[in-house]
Amino acid sequence: MRTILHISKYYYPDLGGIETVAMYLAEGLTDYRNIVICFSKDNRYHEDEIKGIKVYRVPVNFSFMSQDVAFSYYSILKRLVKEYKPFTVHVHCPNPFVYPLVIRAIGQDTKMVLHWHSDILAKGLMYQIIKPFESQALKRSNLIISTSPNYIPFSRPLTKYKSKVKVAQNGLITSHFDLQPRDEQRIEEIKNLYQNKKIVFFVGRHVPYKGIDYLINAEKFIKEDCVILIAGQGPADKQLQKISHSSKLKFIGRPSDQDLRCYLHAAHIFAFPSVTKAEAFGIALAEAMYCKNVPVTFTIEGSGVNWVSIKDKTGKQVPLKDVRMFAAAIDKLLADQQLYDKYVKEAYKRVVENFTEQKAVNIMADIYKDL
């Protein structure tokens, strides 16, 4: 059986968008033996087995420019390449300081797949340091995976390598968002907590590109009676709460996975105000659509967001950073039940047909057969 060596920054039970993709690919590509190398978060070396997948976790010595550096990484990677002789290394990007180690560790017969989750958005000196590693990896790669067709034309690093690029969208693990026993009771509790007002919901890291400040500014233009719940945490927490002056706006912190599912099922509208292509895909958007929320988004050039949700079919899309239009879109959906119901149906259908874990695995399996 041929081996795929997955190279991810972290891996389950460490959670994140890239980690989830790495997990469902490693578990789902069952025609291959799948192994994983990643960093550990406790500064210790581990060899774990998770659902039949062997996971090698390398201790981090220090971080430089938000990138982990591990002195033992190359020797462990070289040992795994020698032991398993992978026909492919599947590198989840960005992870620039690992690129030269991978290239050095593998032979010319080993294929290199770059799973391009996003560009490196750093500028200036930082990017000048990273760019040679990135260029080397792109040149050596046999195949580059983009998570949406929208991203490819606007990604400067991919410009020279478009002939190598194929699209394999991300998928959500639907079982995590299907209603579980006792969920209905919790959903009713959430609705009652907010006096059964219609809920406009946001969840995500509280960082600038998520555009939460635009949602807060849009609130003053929303005329319909509703409550806006802002879930999640991040470095912008204090600043965002400082500019939030309305009783309509509620910061609820980071809910558990179970509570997040219930909040999504309790909500009416999913506010997704991201403003840059740092939001490369928007898996949270697909999760909300699956839970029958109608999304409101900005138009983001080069982002997969406007591919996941289709303007005036699965939700509302308004000009970038236009808070009045964002508010008007929310008002329209809150006031027009017929339109809302139409979008709910189309949003759910789009996710089921395009953005599930199984769909993502099947597309990647076909890509591997071609490879």
N, C-alpha and C positions, 0 to 999 in steps of 0.2 A: 504494500500500500504506500502510495506517495505521501510525503510529509509536507505540510504547510507550517512554516515557522512564523507566527504572528508576533509582531513587534509593536507593543502599545506602551504608552507612558505608564499607565496603571491598568489594573484588571480587577474584576469582581473578586471580593466584595467591595472594593473601592468603586464608587459610583460616579458616573458622568456620561455625557453623550457619547464620546469616543469609546469609553470603556464598555458601554452597552453594545455598540456596534461590534467591537472586537469579540465580545462574549457570544453574541448570537451567531456570528460567522464561525467562530471556533467550534461551537456546539452544533451548528446546522450543516456545515460542509462535511457530511458524513461519509462521502466517498474518499476522504483523505484522513490521514492521521494528523491531528492538529495539536501543536504545542505552542506555548506562549512564553516570551521573555518580557519582563516589565520591571519597573522600579518598585521597591518596597517602601512603605511609609514609616517603618519603625527602626530603620538603620540596621536591620538584620537580614541575612540571607535565608530565603525559604524555598523549599520545593514542595508545592501543594498539588493535590489532584482535586479538581472541581468538576463534577459531572463528567468524569472520564477524561478531562483535559489536563495535561501536565503543565503546571505553571511554575516558572522559575522567576523568583523575585530578587532583584539585585539591590543591595544597600546603597543609599545615596551618601556621598561624602560632603557635597555642598551644592548650592544652587547659584548659578551665574546668569543674570538677566532672565530670571524666571525659568531657566532651564536646568534640570537636574544633571549633575555630573557624578559618575560612579567610577572609581579607579579600577574596580574588578570587572566592569561590564564587558570589556573586550575579551578577556580570558574565558569568561563564562559563555559568551556568545560563540567564541571559536570552538569551545568544547562541544556545544550543542550542535553546531554545524558539522563537526567531525563525527559525532555520534549518530545523528539522525539523517544526515545527508539530504536536507530538504530540497525539493525541486523548486520551491518558491519561498522567498521571504516576503511577507505581507506587512509593510511598514505603515503604521497609522501616523499621518502627518498633521501638524508640524511636530517634529522632534529632531531639530537640526544637528545637535551635537552627537546624536547616535548615527547619523547618515555615514560619516567616513568610517566608523567602526564596522558597520554592516558591509560596506563595499570592500573593506580590507579583509573581512572574515570569510566572505563567500567566493566561490570560484566563478569562472565565466559560464559554466553550465547551469548555475543556479539563477533562476529568474527572479527579478526584483520588481514587486508591485508597490507603488506608492498610492496609498488611499488618502486623497487630498481633501481632508475635511475643511481646511481653510488656508489661505495665505498667511504668512507671518506679517502682521500689521505694524510691527516696529519700524521706525524710521531712523535716519541719521546713522550715527556710529554703530549702534547696536545691530542694525540690519547689514551694514557693511562687513561686520565681523561674521555674521551668519550666512550671508549670501553665497560665498564660495562653497560651503558645505551643501547648501540647497541646490546650487547649480550642478555640482558633482553628482548628487543623487538623481536629479532629473535627467541628466545625460546618461547615466548608467541604467536607469529604469527600463524595463521591457514594456511596462504598462502603467498608466496613471488612471486612477478612479476618481471622477468628480461626482459629488453627491447630487448635483442638479445640472441640467443643460444651461441654465441661466448664468452659472458661475464662470463657465469656461471663457467666454469672450472678454470678460472684464478682469481676469486674473493675469497680471503681468508675468509672473513666473511661468505660467502654462503656455504663453503665446508661442514660443518657439517649438513646443512639443504637442501641438494639437492633434497631430497624426497618431499619437500614442494614447490619447485620452478616450475613455469610455465612461458612460454614466451608469452608476448603480446607486439609486436613492437609499437613504436611510429608512429604517422601519421601526415602528413601535412594537413592543411586546404586548399584544392585545390583552392577554390574560391579566396583566397588571392593572388594566382599566375596566375590565368587566365587573359588574356589580357582584359583591360577595355577601354572604349571610350577615345580617345586621347593618349593612350599608344603608338601607332605606331608612332605618331609624335615625342614623347619624345625619343623613341628608335632610330629614325633616327638622332635626335639631338646628342645623346650620340655617335653614330657611327661617325658622322661628326666631333665631338669634337676631336676625336682621329684619324682623317684622314682616316677613314674607315679601319684602321688596325684591324686584328683579335685581340680580347680581351681575355686575360687570367685574370680571376676574382677570387678574394678572398674576403670573408666577414666573420667577426667573432670578438670576443673580442681580444684585443691585449695583450695577456698573454702568458707566455712561452710555455705551452703545445700545443698551436695552431701552433707552428713551423713556424711562419712567417719569422724568420731569415733564415730558411732553404730555403724558397722560394726566399728570397732576394739573398742568396748565389747561388742558382741555376740559377738565371738570367744570370750570366756571361757566362754560358755554353749553353744558348739557341741561336741557330743559325738562326732560322726563324724570319722574321720580324713580330713583334707583340707589344702590349702594355700590361703591367701587372698592373691591378688596384687593390689596397689594400683598402678595405672598412672596416669601423668599428673604434672603439676607445678602449683605455685601458691603463693601467699603463705602458706598454712597448712602448708607442708611440714615445717618444723622442729618446729612444735607437735605435729603428728600423729605424727611419728616419736618424739617425746619420750614420748608416752603409749602407744606400741606396745611391749609387753614380751614378746610371744609369738613363738616360733620359727615359728609357723604363718603369721605376717604378714610379707609381703615387699613392700618398695617397689621397683618396677622402673623408675621414671622414665618419661619420655615415649617410647614406642616409635615407630618409623617407621610410615608407613601400611602398608607390607608386613608388618612385624612385628605390628602391631595386628591385622590380618586373621588372622594365624596364631595369635595368642594367643586371639582370639575362637573360632576353630575348635578350639583345644585345650581350651578351658574347658568346664566342666560347668554351672555356675550363674553367672548374671550378678547380682551384688549392686548394687542401685540404691537407695541409702539417702537420696536427696534428701528434704528436710524442709519446704520451702516452695514456694509457687507461682512463685518465681523460676525453678524448673524448670517452664517453661510447657508443654513438650511432651515432650522426652526422645528426641531422634533417636538418641542412643547406645543407648537401650533397644531401639529398632526394629532397629538394626544388629546388636545381640547376638542378638535373637530370630531374625533372618534367618540368623545363623551357628549356629543351633540350640542356643543357650544358653537355659536356663529362668530367667526373672527372679524376683527377690524384691524387692518394693517396699513402701514405706509408703503408707498412705492419705493423700493430700494434697488437701485441699479446694481446688477451683478450679484444679487442675493437669490438664493433658492426660495425665500419666503413667498414671493409672488408666483412661484410655480407650485408650491404646496397648496396654497389657497388661491383660487382663480377669481379675479375681479368680477363682481356682479353675477357670480355663479355659486360659489361656495361661501362668499362673504363680501365685505366691503373693503375697498382699497382706496386710499386718498393720497393726494400729493405729499411728498416728504416734508415732515415737520409742520404741516398745516394743522394746527390744533383746532381751529374752528371747524374745518372739514371733518376732522376726527370725531369731534363732538356731534356734528350733524349726522354722521354715519351711525353713531350709537343711538341717537334719538330716533332715527328712521327705523332701525331694527326693533327698538323698544315699542314703537307706536304702531308698526305695521305687522300684525300677527301673521297674515298670509305670506308676506315676503319672508318673514323670519322662518316660518315652517318650511318654505321652499328651500332656503339656504341650509337649514339643518339637515334636510334629506340629502342634498347634494354634497355637503361637506362630509358627512358620514360615509357616503358612497365613495367619494374620492379617496378617502383614507383606506377603506377596506380593499379597494381595487388597486391601490398603488403604494401604500406606505406602511404595510405590515411587515413584521419580522420575517414571515415566511416568503413574502414577495421579494424582499431584499436578498434573502438567502438564495432563492431560485435564480434570480438575475446574476448573482455572483457565481453560482455554480455553472451557469451557461458561459460566463466569461472565462472561467477556469478551464472549461472544456476546450474553448477556442485557443486559450493560451497553451 
